[in-house]
Amino acid sequence: MVDHSYADLSLAALYESLNPWGPGDDFYLDLVMSAGSVLDVGCGTGQLLRAARAAGHGGRLTGLEPAAAMLVQARRAEPGVEWVLGDLRTRRWDDHGFDLVVMTGHAFQELVGDEDVRDALTAVRTALCPTGRFVFETRNPAARAWETWTPDRVRRLTDADGRQVRVWHEVEGSPVGDRVTFTETYEGEAWARPQVCRSTLRFLGPAALSGFLGGAGLEVAEQYGDWARGPVTSGSPEIITVARRGRRHGQVF
């Protein structure tokens, strides 16, 4: 669900089992394959960029990830991608060199503070070429997905050594404004005791997203409520945003 827990090598190795390839990955892969240069922010184990290279993408592919353990997985699988340790505050690209910047896996929701959001979006804008696009998704707050994050909904999987692992989530109290705090627990033979990771996610609606984007010199070009490009409604699970650098008097700024 989130990457905070994957600073540990044993947990990072489970990431792709917990997050198998799905419709969202197909959506992003189509975008990546049509772009000459791509920055994947919060790239995790690099599933998306690895798939793009395997599908024949011959351009610049760069993955940015703050968890070193995740990049260990990425580098083992695909040496033909530039894997960078850090985040948008510590590693910046000011050359306007990317045709596409993506944040997948709801990574955008890990930007909890206003300044975190503003700094990240400003960094994205400076990384984009004049005609570039920034594409990311957030869970639609109107759908209240956190209400399903309960301990009775247990995921079961097998690690690389054949050991069983149980994973579940539990929300801590009620949402505070647009922020939800929860725990993610891993239990299995690999650990002497359950591994408990605590995270907070921010749920921004369409108007708030547009406001933050506009403040950073970006604007919404398209917005979808699901991976089939349906409209955003109160029941849509996602808010998938395609943004571009803003325009004034017909000129990109």
Buried (B, 14 or more C-beta within 10 A) or exposed (E): BBBBBBBBEBBBBBBBBBBEEEEBBEBBBEBBBEBEBBBBBBBBBBBBBBBBBEEEBEBBBBBBBBBEBBBBBBBEBBEEBEBBBEBBEEBBBEEEBBBBBBBBBBBBBBBBEEEBBBBBBBBBBBBBBEEBBBBBBBBBBBBEBBEEBEEEEEBEBEBEEEEEBEBBBBBEEEBEEBEBBBBBBBBBEBBEEEBEBEBBBBBBBBEBBBEBBBBBBBEBEEBBBBBEEEEBEEEBBBBBBBBBBBEEEEEBE
